[in-house]
Amino acid sequence: MLTISAIPAFSDNYIWCLADTDTGKALIVDPGQAKPAQDHLAKNDLTLDTILVTHHHPDHVGGVKTLIQDFPDCRVTGPAESPFKGNTNNVRPGDEVVWERVTFQVLSVPGHTLDHIAFFTDVEIAGRPALFCGDTLFVCGCGRLFEGTAAQMLESLKSIRALPGNAAVYCAHEYTLANLRFARSWLPNDNELEAFERHCQTLRESGKPTVPSILEDEKRLNPFLRWDDPVVVSAAKQYGARQGLPTDSDSDIFAAIRHGKDNF
């Protein structure tokens, strides 16, 4: 049986651990910090044999070196064209990664960084297809554009938006309430967003993560996946007019939303 666990790291990171309880093998995604992952593996008597890396930022790869010292046979799979040089298995968009009974498709999702990839499987994990998207898509948000352009991020999010709506979105940060404050400021009359914000506040007050989210919910609620929604377009055009930003294309609309969040 496959299980999945969120391992909290730093102040707001999640390291994802996929475990096969029949074999005791584990796969970990984006271990920015070794100690929380080590503790989780030890507590659950798991052997780490695969690490998936979505991009090179230290809060996603900082624990890799220590973990492979503990588990020297562990395979480290990540983007081939990357500043991170700790992979033992380089992959490119279009490749497949097989772990136990799970086959992941490697997706190209540049924007947050240029090397950013995501891993998607239609094998059900906790009852749903699963997307491990690092810092590309968050609950009601998306990653800041540190290296790529708005046009690149838009194309990345289009590819994610095209995935099955019942997929679970396993992002790497607990940014949800901050993202929702921004979304609600842009869309104050969106009743579904308001209800979702209350739901997420309840989860956090109970010490529970808001992640994973469901992709069909993101399509309906997340302003960064609604660049062609007339309500979001209208808000973006009003913002663009105030800021002197173009809003003539989908890419412009997306860039305006991202500018709004960056300066919120």
matplotlib code that plots the C-alpha trace (Angstrom):
import matplotlib.pyplot as plt

x = [0.0, 1.2, 1.0, 2.0, 3.1, 3.9, 7.1, 7.2, 10.6, 12.0, 9.1, 6.7, 8.2, 6.7, 8.9, 6.7, 7.4, 5.8, 6.1, 5.4, 4.3, 4.7, 8.4, 9.4, 10.8, 10.4, 10.6, 11.1, 10.4, 12.5, 14.3, 15.5, 16.4, 17.8, 16.8, 13.0, 13.3, 15.7, 13.4, 10.4, 12.2, 13.5, 10.2, 8.4, 11.3, 11.6, 14.5, 15.0, 15.8, 14.6, 14.7, 12.9, 14.2, 12.0, 14.5, 17.8, 16.9, 18.6, 15.3, 14.6, 17.9, 19.8, 19.2, 20.2, 23.9, 23.2, 20.4, 22.5, 25.2, 22.6, 21.3, 24.2, 22.1, 19.5, 18.8, 18.6, 16.4, 16.2, 16.5, 19.4, 20.0, 20.4, 22.8, 22.2, 24.8, 23.8, 21.7, 22.6, 19.8, 19.2, 15.8, 14.3, 10.7, 9.0, 11.0, 9.4, 10.5, 9.5, 9.4, 7.8, 4.3, 4.3, 5.3, 5.9, 5.8, 8.4, 6.9, 8.6, 7.4, 10.0, 9.2, 10.1, 13.4, 14.6, 15.4, 12.0, 10.3, 7.2, 6.4, 2.9, 1.4, -2.0, -1.5, -3.7, -1.9, -4.3, -7.1, -6.1, -3.6, -0.7, 1.3, 4.5, 5.0, 7.6, 7.2, 5.3, 1.8, 0.7, -2.8, -4.4, -1.0, 2.1, 5.8, 7.6, 9.4, 13.1, 14.6, 11.8, 9.3, 5.6, 5.1, 7.1, 5.2, 1.9, 2.8, 3.9, 0.6, -1.3, 0.3, -0.7, -4.2, -4.6, -4.0, -6.9, -9.0, -9.2, -5.4, -4.0, -1.5, 1.4, 3.2, 6.2, 5.1, 2.3, 1.6, -2.1, -3.5, -1.2, -2.2, -5.8, -5.5, -4.2, -6.8, -9.6, -8.2, -8.5, -11.8, -13.7, -17.1, -16.0, -18.1, -16.3, -12.9, -14.3, -15.6, -12.4, -10.4, -12.5, -12.0, -8.2, -8.1, -9.8, -7.3, -4.4, -5.9, -6.1, -2.5, -3.4, -1.8, -3.9, -1.9, -2.5, -5.2, -7.3, -6.6, -10.2, -10.5, -7.4, -8.9, -12.0, -10.4, -6.7, -6.4, -3.1, -5.0, -7.8, -6.0, -8.9, -11.7, -13.6, -13.8, -10.0, -9.3, -11.4, -9.5, -6.2, -7.1, -8.1, -4.8, -2.8, -4.4, -3.4, 0.2, 0.7, 1.0, -0.2, -3.2, -3.7, -2.9, -3.2, 0.5, -0.1, -3.0, -0.9, 2.0, -0.4, -1.6, 1.9, 2.9, 0.0, 1.0, 4.6, 3.7, 0.8]
y = [0.0, 3.5, 6.2, 9.9, 12.2, 15.9, 16.4, 20.0, 21.7, 25.2, 27.5, 26.8, 24.0, 20.6, 17.7, 15.0, 11.3, 8.6, 5.2, 1.6, -0.1, -3.5, -3.1, -0.4, 1.8, 5.5, 8.3, 11.9, 15.1, 18.2, 17.6, 21.1, 20.0, 16.6, 16.2, 16.2, 13.7, 11.5, 11.6, 10.6, 7.7, 6.4, 6.7, 4.7, 2.2, 3.3, 2.9, 5.9, 4.8, 7.8, 11.6, 13.7, 17.3, 19.9, 22.8, 24.0, 26.3, 25.4, 25.0, 22.1, 20.4, 21.4, 18.0, 15.8, 15.4, 14.2, 11.9, 10.1, 9.7, 7.8, 5.9, 5.6, 3.5, 6.3, 7.6, 11.4, 12.4, 16.0, 18.4, 17.8, 21.5, 22.8, 24.7, 21.8, 19.1, 16.5, 14.3, 10.7, 10.5, 13.6, 13.9, 16.2, 17.1, 14.2, 11.6, 9.1, 8.2, 4.8, 4.1, 0.9, 0.7, 4.5, 6.1, 9.8, 12.0, 14.8, 18.2, 21.4, 24.2, 27.1, 30.5, 30.4, 29.1, 28.1, 24.5, 23.9, 20.6, 18.8, 15.2, 13.9, 10.4, 9.1, 6.3, 7.1, 8.1, 8.6, 8.1, 10.6, 11.3, 13.3, 16.3, 17.3, 20.9, 22.4, 26.2, 26.5, 26.3, 27.0, 26.8, 29.9, 31.2, 30.6, 30.9, 34.3, 34.8, 34.7, 33.6, 33.1, 35.5, 35.9, 34.3, 31.3, 30.9, 31.3, 28.4, 26.3, 26.9, 26.1, 22.7, 22.2, 23.4, 20.8, 17.9, 15.9, 18.1, 15.4, 15.5, 16.3, 19.2, 18.7, 22.0, 22.7, 25.6, 26.6, 30.0, 29.5, 32.1, 34.8, 33.9, 34.0, 37.5, 38.7, 36.9, 38.2, 41.8, 41.5, 39.5, 40.7, 39.6, 36.0, 34.0, 30.7, 32.3, 33.7, 30.3, 28.6, 31.2, 30.4, 26.6, 27.1, 29.3, 26.5, 24.0, 26.1, 26.9, 23.2, 22.7, 21.0, 21.7, 23.2, 21.1, 19.2, 21.0, 19.6, 20.9, 21.5, 23.7, 25.6, 26.2, 27.6, 29.7, 30.5, 33.8, 32.7, 29.9, 32.3, 34.7, 34.2, 34.5, 37.8, 38.7, 38.3, 40.0, 43.0, 43.3, 43.0, 45.7, 48.0, 47.3, 47.6, 51.0, 52.3, 50.9, 51.7, 48.0, 46.5, 44.2, 43.3, 39.6, 36.6, 37.0, 40.7, 39.8, 37.1, 39.5, 42.1, 39.5, 38.6, 42.2, 42.8, 39.9, 40.9, 44.4, 43.4]
z = [0.0, -0.8, 1.8, 1.6, 4.5, 4.8, 6.7, 8.0, 7.5, 8.2, 9.0, 6.1, 3.9, 3.2, 2.3, 0.8, 1.7, -0.4, 1.2, 0.1, 3.3, 1.8, 1.0, 3.5, 0.7, 0.6, -1.9, -0.8, -2.7, -2.3, 1.0, 1.9, 5.4, 6.3, 10.0, 9.7, 6.9, 8.9, 11.9, 9.8, 8.0, 11.3, 13.1, 10.3, 9.7, 6.1, 3.7, 1.4, -2.1, -4.3, -4.0, -6.5, -7.0, -8.7, -8.7, -7.3, -4.5, -1.2, 0.7, -1.7, -2.0, 1.2, 2.8, -0.1, 0.7, 4.2, 3.2, 0.6, 3.2, 5.3, 2.3, -0.2, -2.7, -2.9, -6.4, -6.7, -9.7, -10.8, -13.7, -16.1, -16.8, -13.3, -11.0, -8.6, -9.4, -6.8, -9.1, -9.8, -12.4, -14.6, -16.3, -18.9, -19.7, -21.4, -19.5, -17.1, -13.6, -12.3, -8.6, -7.2, -8.9, -9.8, -13.1, -13.0, -16.0, -16.0, -16.8, -17.8, -15.6, -15.8, -14.3, -10.6, -11.8, -15.3, -14.3, -12.6, -13.4, -11.9, -11.4, -12.3, -11.9, -12.7, -10.3, -7.4, -4.2, -1.3, -3.8, -6.4, -9.2, -7.8, -8.9, -7.1, -8.4, -6.0, -6.1, -9.4, -8.1, -4.5, -2.9, -4.4, -5.5, -7.7, -7.3, -7.5, -10.8, -9.7, -13.0, -15.6, -17.3, -16.8, -20.3, -19.3, -16.0, -17.9, -20.2, -17.2, -15.5, -18.7, -18.7, -15.1, -15.7, -18.5, -16.0, -14.6, -12.3, -9.6, -9.2, -5.8, -5.9, -3.6, -3.4, -1.2, 1.1, 3.5, 1.9, 1.7, 4.1, 2.7, -0.9, 0.1, 1.6, -1.7, -3.7, -1.6, -1.9, -5.7, -5.7, -2.6, -3.9, -4.6, -2.1, -2.9, -2.1, 1.2, 2.2, 1.3, 3.3, 6.4, 5.8, 5.5, 8.6, 10.5, 9.3, 10.3, 13.8, 14.3, 13.3, 10.0, 6.6, 3.8, 1.3, -0.8, -2.7, -5.6, -9.0, -9.9, -6.9, -7.9, -11.4, -9.8, -7.0, -7.7, -9.5, -11.1, -12.9, -13.9, -16.3, -18.8, -16.2, -17.0, -13.3, -12.9, -16.2, -15.1, -11.8, -13.6, -16.1, -13.3, -11.5, -14.7, -15.4, -12.0, -12.3, -16.0, -17.0, -20.3, -20.1, -23.7, -23.7, -21.4, -20.6, -19.7, -17.4, -15.7, -15.3, -13.7, -11.2, -10.3, -10.0, -7.7, -5.5, -5.4, -4.2, -1.9]

ax = plt.figure().add_subplot(projection="3d")
ax.plot(x, y, z, "-o")
ax.set_aspect("equal")
plt.show()
